[in-house]
Each structure stands twice: as structure tokens, then as C-alpha cells.
Amino acid sequence: MTRLIQIKKGNVRRVALVEEPNVRLLDGCSSIYELAHLAIAAGTKLSDLSRQRARRDAIEYDQIYCGESEWQLLPAIDHPDEPARCLISGTGLTHLGSAHNRQTMHAVATEDLTDSMKMFRWGVEGGRPANGSIGTPPEWFYKGTGCALRAHGEPLDVPSYAEDGGEEGEIAGIYLIAPNGQPYRLGMAAGNEFSDHQVEKKNYLYLAGSKLRACSVGPELVVDAKFDSVPVVIAIERDGLVHWTKTFPSGESDMCHSLKNIEHHHFKYVDHRRRGDVHVHFFGAGCLSYSDQIRLQDGDVMKVSVEGYGRPLRNPLRVDQSKPALVNVIPLE
């Protein structure tokens, strides 16, 4: 698989090809965004162009990955000029585990199915249409712009107004809209979608607000990633020890919606095909530490490992302990 990272040193940005235990810088591009545009213009594959532009000299990857190098890891994708032109979104209720977690979270004393379970069943029935057909839409949510993206090693913040912060380890699709309006999938990356499950638990109508939190992708973009059946390992480390861990299978074989169906229903909207925009779309988690009554604490480290997707994504949790401040709006009268 072709694995790429984005790094910076001071004001200098570069793209590097991962060839364990080293990385090789690419000539002629300062971002994966720029590299992808070059590949589209040349009518070539991103993986081929990456190898063509890779230098012979190598840099040790360990030092970069561990934060001990002058080179600092960036998110696996971004819009280098306008962060707000990166749309972060996700699809929920795509895995059997996610439906169970949601059903449990919003269970009520009735024999009726929750709306979440109804939507999950619709996905089971119509989320994998025949080629050329359009299937049932999945649940879709908005997470924010590229300003919310964090890199490997950066903290994910629980803001002062939040009630909780919890990992949602999963796979994210990385996309670019070409100058002609055509969406291109650049690859996939490990991701931590991260949200406020305590707020969501109060009422599923709070889901939208619970998703407006920071998130992370990377450290690597896997250009030709496998997405059939992929093991995802989630771990919470506390005081240097594994406090909780669980594995779930992701990929099309383990989801009720096909990749094509998810992508169609995301990009069918004209506003999601704006030329030059970047999209990060999370495909859903199959397990949550929150569902096992784990409450994350300041300093906990969330680790997401996806088989075949390069090195694990690690982010510490940082809790803002300050009192929420009232936001006043000034009328311009």
C-alpha cells in the first residue's frame, strides 16, 4: 500500500512517502492537496505520482512519529490555504455494534424500536443496492470544518461547555473535488471522530451538537487502502497502562451500507461538489468505551489502530476545567 504523511518544519511543509522504517520527501509539492491536483491534471494515479516524485535520501520515521524530530506531523489531509474549505462529516449506524450502542443509549420502557434502530434496519434492507441503483440513505452528520482537524499526537479537547468527551475510532475516507466538479477518493486513514456521548444520551436530537468537537485523522493517508474487512483496535491508555481496549471489524463486509451508497448520498448534494474542496468523511464506529461505562479523564490517551493503515493514531484527552463563559451577541443597530 502507498502511505503518505504531511509534515512541516517551521513554515516549510512537505509530503513524504512512508517506506518503513524511513520516509522519503516528495519533490514539487508541499501538501497532499497539491499532489492530488497534480495527479488529476496529469491523468495519473496518486500512488504512481508519489513514487515518481520520491527522493532517494531517507529520513527516520520514528523520530517524526514520536515527536522528537524538527519535522512535525500534520493531519493526513487538510486544505493548506483555506481550512474552512475542508468539510468534516460522518455516517452513523453503519455497523452492527454502532446500532447496539445507540439503541442502548436511548432505550426507553417500550416495545417500540428507537428511531436509531429503525434507521439501522432500513440500512440493512436497502443500504447495499445493485450496481447502478440508489440505495437507502444512511444517517449523516456534520462535524465542522478543517479548523477542527487535529494531527497524531495533538490533544483532543473537551471544551468547558461540554459534558464529556469520548473516542470514536474508525476509518475515514479522504476526498477532493476536482476543477470539473468530480469527486475523487484520495484514500483512507485511521480516524478518531470524538464526540460528547453524555450530551447525546440525554436525547438523540442532541446528536448534532454532540458531534461539533475536534477530531483527528492519520498519521498516514493510505492511497490504495483495503476496505473489505478491516480490523480496528481501539485502546484507552491511562497512566501509561491500557485501561480499556476492544476490536471491531470494519469495511464493506461488516457494514450494512456499501461504500458506493455512502459516497453517493454524501456527494449527491451540489454543495458537496464545490470545486477545490476537501472532504473528510467518517464511516462509523463499531464500539465505544462509553458503552462499557468508561469515562475518559484528562491525560488519557486514545489509540486507534487499523490493520494495513500504517502506524496507530494517538491523541491525548485534554479537559478545559474553566467555567463556561456566556457568549454575548452585539446588535449592530
Sequence and secondary structure as in RCSB ss.txt:
>XXXX:A:sequence
MTRLIQIKKGNVRRVALVEEPNVRLLDGCSSIYELAHLAIAAGTKLSDLSRQRARRDAIEYDQIYCGESEWQLLP
AIDHPDEPARCLISGTGLTHLGSAHNRQTMHAVATEDLTDSMKMFRWGVEGGRPANGSIGTPPEWFYKGTGCALR
AHGEPLDVPSYAEDGGEEGEIAGIYLIAPNGQPYRLGMAAGNEFSDHQVEKKNYLYLAGSKLRACSVGPELVVDA
KFDSVPVVIAIERDGLVHWTKTFPSGESDMCHSLKNIEHHHFKYVDHRRRGDVHVHFFGAGCLSYSDQIRLQDGD
VMKVSVEGYGRPLRNPLRVDQSKPALVNVIPLE
>XXXX:A:secstr
  EEEEEEETTEEEEEEEETTEEEEBTT SSHHHHHHHHHHHT  HHHHHHHHB SS EEHHHHHTT SSSEE  
S   SS GGGEEEEEEES BHHHHHHHHHHT  SSSS  HHHHHHHHHHHHSS  TT      EEEEEEEGGGEE
 TTS EEE TT S  B  EEEEEEEEE TTS EEEEEEEEEE  B HHHHHH GGGHHHHT S EEE S EETT 
  SSEEEEEEEEETTEEEEEEEEEESGGGBSS HHHHHHHHHTSGGGG TT EEEEE   S  TGGGT    TT 
EEEEEETTS S EEEEEEE  S           
